[in-house]
Amino acid sequence: MKTLLFAGLHKPFSKKRFFLYFFSLLSFYNYAQNVPQDSTKVNQLDAVMVKAVRANDKTPMPFSNLSKKELRERNLGQDIPMLLNFLPSVVTTSDAGNGFGYTGIRVRGSDASRVNVTVNGIPYNDSESQGTFWVNMPDFVSSVENVQLQRGVGTSTNGAGAFGASLNLLTDAVNQEASGEISNSFGSFNSRKHTVKFGTGLLNNNFELAGRLSNIHSDGFIDRAESDLKSYFLQGTFLKNNTLIKALVFGGTERTYQSWNGIEDLDKLKNDRSYNTSGEYIDDDGTLRFYDNETDNYNQDHYQLHWNQRWSDAWSSNFALHYTKGLGYYENYEQAENVVDYGIEPQIINGTLVEISDLIRRKWLDNDFYGTTFSLNYKKEKVDFIAGGGYNRYEGKHSGNVLWTRSLILPENNFEFYNDFSTKNDLNVFAKLNYALTSKWNLFGDMQYRTVSYTANGNDTGLVDDTFDFFNPKAGITFSANDKNTMYFSYARANREPNRTDYEGNNPKPEKMNDFELGWRYNSARTKININGYWMTYKDQLVLTGSLNDVGSPMRINIEKSYRLGIELDASIYLSDKWILRPNATISANKNQDFESERDGALKNFGTTDIAFSPNVIVANAVTFLPIKNMQISLLSKFVGEQYMGNIDSKNSKLESYAVNDVSVSYEFKPKSVFKSVIITGLVNNIFDYEYESNGYFYTYNVGSNPGSIKTMEGAGYYPQAGINFLAGLTLLF
């Protein structure tokens, strides 16, 4: 199970002392007298939480912003990657085929483990896998104020370094007035979302309490790919003068039937696209059956405490504490397993030595992640300076049990066949500066030092005790020719440690990257255009091999030399008061250099090859029609060029290009009583019922044992996506 590969052991004493110390500190803080608050000041204090990790118009790097309104128009229960699908250089996929349950995102060909995600500046990526599992916090976007996606290395941020992009989310801002919201949506594959939100507004001009409960269900396009997801969000805000304190508790519970096996049978891919091999077994009568509890079960709870302070017109700061608790398991029916691999001695049954048996296994994960982040900002006239950093610790316990075997007697109930522990400490400090040389020229500098220590002792990883020290400098310049035209150039250095899976049978190296960005921004009343060129050169890049390990996690290997070279275009063009175009396109070359891999029993140099899962062409467009006030109809189009799922340019590893079109409709009206607003939304996905696969895997294996007779064979699997399907929703605001 992807989500549950990594977990930790809860040690409440040290964490309680950590939190109690800060709460005590706050209790002694002397607040100034109460004065009425204005919305501008409130918004500025809210923004302090994410300013340290966000880019702005003076930052010489490419980024995209999405507002709460833009997110709401498509928020009908699908995961966050689906809502970001039409941003530049983005490719998304869904294991269940319809955007519910497990979903993934790649940016510039880099997978989710290289997309650094923060929530209010707090790292969200799993510390060991470095991946992001949105299924653990379903419907989180309903509590998000805005989102920024930075492509490339981006600015210094907290958590693991970004190699493809940085995605940071700011949760709901303070509302001056009381509010309530009931939102329901329904659609294909028995999909539904139910959301209830409330906000007290500022009580006595000082305090607000806001919250949300969500329940999501979908049967999925893929057989039995059922998702039952529940989440909550509770935020208390204290505001007084130039002080804002936010305490947040949010989390989710997910239960999904596994659908990450894909389809390897090409006949089924053509004629039975929703077939799911997960849980498949043959019973004693020779009948094909599917195990009912082939499920993934996980709970994750997040706690955040933020203190945002504006000390003067020039100085502001943010200090935060956070703690995340994860606990859960996944269960599998495994056929014809060698019991010795599970620590079970073979047994003589009816006079026959039995070494192979069907069995049911359960793999548990129990993790704790906690720490602090901080930043100090000085902004006055020509200078915008930020210093910050964070310290985070991860503690993970991994264990597995055999619950049942078909042929053998277990040594004990819930027989434990592995139990290991891992830790990770991550400290980073950074300083970044925007300096206005003149009214037209702006200099940007950013330096980060990061030290990471990781220990593990699993059967899969072996004994690991590594420490990495990284220095990540960034610099750039921005030239504002006039009010409409801005040009920029930047250089950024990034270093990144291996993840847990990289240690399986390997001695991985940390990867290094130099990122050069050159861009032009045009901004007028009716037209916005961004053109950005990038050149990302790597040393020891950890690229996906295309294959998966025994629990469905992607495998990676170090490539000594590789690069990504491309150009990105995105625009917003207001043709008239009723018509808007929002096109974007990425044209790129993504290459391994002097790539070597074993072939037919010998090491072969394949020369220059395409990097796995890196399409050379990604194009998207939104055509929006505004027929009447508060109504919009959008045609959303996406084209992803062909890509290889491995690094040897094999035809058997090719994932064909695909083009998908969706239609989105939104209409808001304001009744004279009861409700402040009623919003009706609709979404028809894949309106032309196009059959396509957005993801897959590729592997090789050898047959024969004698030198000279070894032959390398190839195999591949695919993740089919749903044909035409729909979602419709009704939101009541009061």
N, C-alpha and C positions, 0 to 999 in steps of 0.2 A: 504494500500500500504506500502510495506516494506521500500522503500527508503524515503517516504514522511511522516513518522510518526513524524519526528522531524524537527523543523525549527526555525528561529529567526527573530528579528526585527532589521532592519538596522538603525544605529545611526552614520551618517557620520562624525559629528563634532569631536568626541573623536578619531576616527580612523585616520582621516586626520591629526590631530595634532601629533598622534603617528608616522605616517609615515614621515611627514614633518620634524620632529625632527631628524630622522636618516639620511634623505637625506641631511639635512643641515650639519650634522656632517661629512658626506662623502665629501661634497663640500669643506671643509676646510682641508681635509687630504692632506699632502704634499708628492706627489709621487717622487720617485727617477728618475734618468735619464733613458732614454729608452735604453735597451740593447736587443739583439736577445734572443728569448726564445727557449729552447729545449723541446722536447716532454716529456721527463722524468719529468722535473719540472712542466709542465702543468698538467700531470696526477697526480702528487703528490698533487698539489693544489686542483684539482678536488676531490680527495679522502678525503680531509679534511672535506668536507661537511657531509660525512657519517661515518667517522672513529669512532666518539663517540658512535655510536649505532651498530657497526659491530664487529663480531668475526673474529679471525684469527687463524693460526695454533697453537699459544700459548694459546688460550682460551680453557679451559677445558669443552667445551659444544659442542653438535652436530650441524652442520650446512651444508647447501648445497649452492653452487654458480651457477648461470647461466649467461653466457656471452651474449653479444649482438648477436653474431653469432648463438649461440644455440637457442636463442629466435626467431631469424629470420626464422629459418628452419621450424617452425610451425606457424608463424604469418600470418594467412590468414583470419583474421577477428574475430576469436573466442576470448572470454574474457580471461583475465590473469589467472584465476583459471584453465582453460583448458590447458594452456601452462605449468602449474606446476603439472599437473596430475600424472606424472611419477616420482616425487620425493618421498623419503621415508616417510611413515606414512600419506600420503595425500590421501583424498577422495574428489572428486568433483561432482557437480551436476548442471543441467541446467533446469530451469523451462520450457523453450521452447523446450527442448529435443535435441538441436543440438549445444549448446555452445554459442549461441548469446542471447543478452538480459540479463535477470537476471540469474546469475550463483552464485554458492556457493562453499566454500572450508572448509574442516575440516582437522585438523592435530591432530593425536593421539586421535581422537574421540572428540576433542574440536571444537565447531562451530566457524563461522567466527567472532562472537563478542568477542572471546577470542584470535584471531590472531591479534596482534598489527601490524598495517601497517603504515610505514612512507615513505614519498617521499622526498628525500634529507634531511632526518632527521626530517621533519615536519610531525606531526600526520595527518593521513588521516581518521581513523575510525570516524564515526558519534559519536558525544559526548554523545548523549542521548541513542541511541540504542546500541552503541558500535560496530555496524556492519560495514561492508565495502561493498559498492555498486558500482561495477566496471562499471555497465551500465551508470553511470554518467560521466565517462571519457573513452569513447570507443577508441580503438586503441592506448591507451597510451603507450603500449609496443613498438610501433614504435619510441618512443622518449626516450627509456630507454637504458642506457649503460650497466648495469648489475643489477642482483637481488641476494639478499641473504635471505635464509629462515633458521632461527634458530628455532630448535625444543625445546619444553619445555619452561621454564621461560626465558632462554637466558640472555644476558647482559642487564644492565639498558638502557632504551630507553625513548623517549618522548611519551606522551599520556598515554592512559589507560594501565595498566599492562598486560603483556602477560601471559595467562594461558595454551595455547596450542602451540603457536609459535609466532615469530616475523618475519615479512616480510618487508624488506626495499629495496627501489628502488632508484637507482642513475640515474638521467636523463642524456641526451647526453653530452659526454665530448667535450671539445674544439677541433676543427679540424684545423690543420695548413693550409690546402688547401681548396679552394672553392669546393663545391659539390652540386649535385642535385639528386633527386630520384623521379621516378614515379613508383608506385606500384599498380597493379590491380589484383584482384582475383575474381573468380566466382565459384559457386557450387550449390549443392542440395538445395531445398526449396527456390529457387530464391535468394540465398545468394550472396552478392557481397561486396567487399571492394575497395575503391579508395583512394589512399594516394599520396600526393605530398609533398616533402620535399626540403628544400634548406639550404645551409650554405655558408656564404661569405668567410670562412676561416679567418685567422688572417689578418686584414687590418692594415698596418703599424706596424705589429708585436704586436698590442695592443688590437684590438677590433674585435669581431666576432658577427654576427647576424645570427641566425638559426631559422627555423620554419617548421611547418607542418600543413596541412589541411587534414582531413579524413572524409569520408562519408561511412557509413555501412548500409546495408539493409539486412534483412532476413525475410522470411515469417514464419520461424520456423517449426519444425516437428509437434508441437501441433497446432490444428485448430486455426486460427486467431491470433496466437502468433507472430504477426508481430512486427519487431523492425525497427525503423528509427532513426539512431544515427549519430550525427555529432560532430566533435571535432576539436580543434585547439591547437597549441603549438607554443609559440614564446619565444626565449631565447636570451638575449643580454649579452655578456661577455666582461669584460674589464680586461686585463692582463698586468701587468707591474712589472718587477722584481719579487718580492716575494708576490705580491698582486693579488688576483683574486676576481673580483666582478661579480656576476651573478644576473640578473633580469629576472624572468620568469613569463609569463602569460600563463595559459593553462586552458582548460575547455571543457565542452561538453553539448550537448542538446540531450535529449532522449525522444522518444515517443514510447511506447510499449503497445500493446494490452495485457491486463492482462491474465496471464496463471499460476497463483500461487494457483489455487483451487485444482489441482490434480484430480484424478478419484477415487471415492468411489465405484462405480458400478463395481463389479467383472466381470460381463458379458461384459461390455464395455471395461474393462481392457484387456480382452482376445480377443475380436472381433473388437473393434473400439478404438485402443490405442491412437489415436490422438484427441479423443473427448475432448472438452473444455467446461465446464459449465459456464465460465465467461460470463456475459451479457445475460444469458438465461432468457427468460420470455415468458408468454403466452399472446397473444394480445386479443382484444375484440371478435375476431371471434374464439378463442380457438386454434389458430395456434401457434406452437412453433417458436419463433424468437430469434435473438441475437442483443443486443443493439450495435449500431455502435461505440459509443464513450466510450466503457468500457476500457479506456486507462489511462496510467500513463504518466505524462508530467512533466519534470523537467529540469532545467538549473542549472549548477554549474560552477562557475568561481574561479580559484585559482590565487593568486598573491604571489610570493616569491621574497625576496631580500636577497642574501647571500654575506657576506664579508669573504673571506678566506685569512688568512695572515700567511706567514712563517716569523717569527721574527728573527730566527737564525737557525743553523743546529739542535738545540734541541727543540726550541719552535715554536708552530703554534697554530692558533686559528680559530674559525668559529663563526660568529654572524649572525643571520638570523631574518628577520621579515616576517610574513605571514598573509594573509587574504583570507578567502573563503566565497563566497556569494552563497547561494542556494535559489532557488525560483521555486515553481511549485505546481501541484495539481494532484490528480487522481479522476476519476469519475466512479460511479457505478450505475447500475440499480438494485434496491432492490425490492424484491417481498414481499407483505403482511407484511409490517412493521407496528408496533404500533406507531402511529403518536405522541403520548405523549412523546415517547423517543426522539423526535426531537423538543420538545417544542411547538408543534402544538395542539391546542385544538380540540377535536373531534367536528364534525359538524353534524347537522341533514340535510340529503339529501333525498328529496322525502319521508319525514316522518320517515326516519330510521336514528338512530344514527350511524355514521360511525367513527370507531376508527382505522381501518386497511386499509392501502392503499399501492399500488405500488408507488414508488417514485424514483427520480434520485437525487443523492447527489454528491457533490463535496467537497473534503477535501484539503484545502490549507496548504502549509508549506512555511515558509519564515524565513531563518536562516542566522546568521552571526557567523563566527568563526575566531578569530584573536589572535595574540600573538607573542612571540619571543622564540627562542631557541639559546643556546650558548654553546661553549665548548672551553677548553684550554688544549693543549697537550704538555707534556714534554717527549721527547724520547732521551735517550743518554745511550749508553753502556748497563748496566743491567736494566735500569729503563724505563718503558713506562707508563706514568701517564696521566690520562684524568680526568678533572673536568668539569662538565657541568650541564645543566638543561634547564628549560623552564617554561614560564607562558603562559597559554592559557585561553581564555574566549569564552564561547558560549552563544548566545542569541537566543531564539527560540519563534516564534509566531505560534500557531496552531489554525486554524479556519475551519469551515465547513458551507456549504450552501446547502439548499434544492432548486433545480432548478425547479422541477415539481412534481406534484402528480397526480395520475390517478383519485382519487375519491374526493379530497378536494380542496378548494380554499386556496392558500397560503396567509398568512397575508400580505406579501409583496414580491416583486420580489427578487430572490436570497436570500431567507429567511435564516438568520444566526442562526444556532442552537447551536454553541459553539464557544468560543473564549478564548484562554488562553495563558499564557506566561511562559517561563521557562528560567533559567540561570544556567550556570555551570562554575565554576572557578577551574582551575587545575594548581597547582604549584609543580614542582619537581626539586630537586637538587641531583646530584650524583657525586661520585668520584670512579674511578676504577684504579687498578694498576696491571701491569704485572711486576714481578721482577725476574730476573735470579739469582737464588741462586748460581748455578754453570753452567757449559756448558750443563748439562743434566737435572737439576731440575729448574722448573719455578713455582713461586707462583702467584696466581691470587686472588685479592680481589676487591669487588665491594659493595658500600653502596649507597642506594638511600632513600631519604625522600620525601614523596609525600603527599600533602594535597589537598583535593577535597571538594568543597561545591556545593550543588545542590538544587535548589528551583523549584517547579512546583505547579500549582494550577488547573490542568485539572480535568474534571469529571471522567476520567478514573484513574487518579493517586491519587486524593484527594490532600489535602494540604501537600506538602513535603518541608521540610527545614532541610536538613541533611548536616553534615560536617564529613569528614573522614580523619584521620591522619594515614599514613602507613609508616612503616620502613621496607625496603626490602634489607636485607644483602645477599651477595653471596660470596663464597670463593671456591678455588680449587687449585689443583696442577697438573702439567704436567711433565712427565718424558720422556725424549728423550733418549732411549737406544742407538740408533745409527742414521745414516742418514735416515733410512727407517722406524724405529719403534718408535711410540710415544704412551704413555698411559696417561690417565688423570682421575681425579675424582673431582667432584664438588658438592656443596650444594647451593641451592638458595631458598630464602623465597619470596613469592609473596602474595600480598593482592590486592583485587579488589572490587570496589563498585558495587552495583546493577545498572541495566539500567532502563530506564523509564518503560518498559513493566512489569518489576518485581514488580512495585508498584501497579499494577492493582489488587485491592482487597486483597493485602497482605501488610505485614510490613517486607520487606526483610532485611536480614542481609548481611553485607559484607562477602566475602569468603576469605579463607586463604589456602595457599598451601605450602608444603615443597617438593622440587624437588631434588632428588639425581641422578646424572649421572655418569656412569663409562664406559670408552671407550678405544678403541685401534685403532690407525690409522697406516696403512702400506702404504708406498709410494715409489715405485720404478719406473724405466723408463717405464715399460710396465704394471704394475699392481698397482692399488690403492684400498685399502680395508678399510672400516670403520665399526667397530662393536661397538654398544653403548647399554648399558642397562640403564633403567630408572625406578625409583620408585617415583611416585607422590602421596603424601598423602594429603587429603583435610579435612578442617573443614568448614562446612556450604557451601559446593560447590553448586553453582546454576546450577542445571542440567536441561536439556530440559525434559519437561513432555511428549513430543510428540504431544501435542495439540497446536492449533493456536488460536489467538484471532480473533475478528470480522473483522480485517483488514489484516489477514494473517501473523502476527508476531508470532514467536515461544514463547510459555510460558515456564517459568522456576520456580523451587521451590528450596529452601534450603534443602540439605541433610546433616545431622549432621556429618556423617563419610563416607568417600569413598576413593577409591584409583585407580590408574592406574599403572600397573606393566608390563614392556615389554622389548623386545630386538629388536634392529634395525640393519640391515645389508645392506650396499650398497657398490658397487664396480664398478670399470672400469678396464676391462681386455683386453689388446691389444693382441689378439691371433696371429695376423700377421699384415703385412702392410695393409691388406685388410679387416680384420675382427675385430670387437670390440664388447664386451659384456658389458652391464651396468645393472646388476641385483640389485634389492633391495627387502627387505622383513621386515615386522614387525609382530612379534608374541606377543600378549599382553593379559592381563586379566584386565578388567575394571569393578569395583564392587562398588555397594552401600552396606553399612553394616547396619543391623537392619533397613531396609527400611520399613516405615509405610505409609499406604494410606487407604483412606476410601473404603470399599467394602461391598455391601449389607447393607448400612446404619450404619455400625460400622467401627471403626478404626481397621485395621488388620496389623500385623507385618509380612511382606513377607520374613524377614531374609536377606540373602545375595543375591542380584540380579545384573544383568548386567546393567551398565549405558546405557541409551538410546543413540542410534546412535554411538556406539563404537564397531566396528567389531574387533574380536580377531585376524584376519589374513588379512594382506594387502600385496600383492606381485606384483611387476612390473618388467619388463625387456625390454631392448632395444638391439636388435641384428642389428648391422650396418655393411653393406657391402660397400666397396669402390672399385667399379670395375675399374674406371679410375680416373685420376686426376680431382679434383674439383667436383666429383659426389659421392653422397652417397644414399643408400637405407636402410631404417630402418624398422624393424618389431617391433612395440611397443605393449607390452602385459600388461594387468592389471587384477588382480584378487582381489575382495573384498569379504571377508567372510560374512556369515549371521550376521545380527544385529537386535536388538530389537528397535522399535521406541518408546517404553515406558519403564518404570522401574519396571514392575511387571512380566517380563518374560512370558507374555501372547503369545500364539501361534498366536493369531489374530493381534499381533503387530509386527510379524516377517517380516523383509525385507530380502528376499532370497539373497544368494550369487550370484555373477555374474562374468563373465570373458569376457573381450572385447579385441579385437586385431585391431590395426591400422597399416597402411603402409604409411610411409613418404618418399618422393623422393625429392632430391634437386640437381640441376646441375648448375654450374656457369661457364661461359666462357667469355673471354675478347676479344672483337672485336679490330681490328687494328685502327678503327676510330670511331668518334661520341661518343660512350659510353665507359666508363671505364670498365663496367662490366654489364653482363646480367645474371640474376638469374631466373631459372625456378623451381618452387616448386609445389608439389602435395601432397595431403593427402587424403587417403581413410579411413574413420572412420568405425569401426565395420564391418570389412571385411566379417565376417561370418553371418552377418544379425541377430545377437543374440537379442532376446527380453528380456529386463531387466528394472528394476526400481532402480534408484540410490538414491532415497529419498522418503519421505512420511510423514505421520502424523498419530497419534493414539489418541483416546479420549474415555472417559467413561462417562456414564450418568445413572441416576437412574430412574426406573419406579416403580410406586406404591408410596403410601404416608403413609400407616400405618406401625408403627414399627413391624418388623417381616415379613412384606410382601414386603419390598423394595428389588428390584433386580437391580444389577449393570449390565448394557449392555455395549458393546464395539463396536467401529467403527474405520475404518482406511481408509486412502486415499493414493494414490501412484502417483509418477511422472514418467511416462514412458519416456524412452530415445529413440532416433531415431535408426532405423536399419541402414543398410549400406548406407553411404552417402559420398560425395566427395567434395573436394575443390581444385582448381588449381590456381596458381598465376604466374605473370610475373613481375619482378622488373628490372627497367632500372636505372643504376647508371651512372652519368656523372659529 
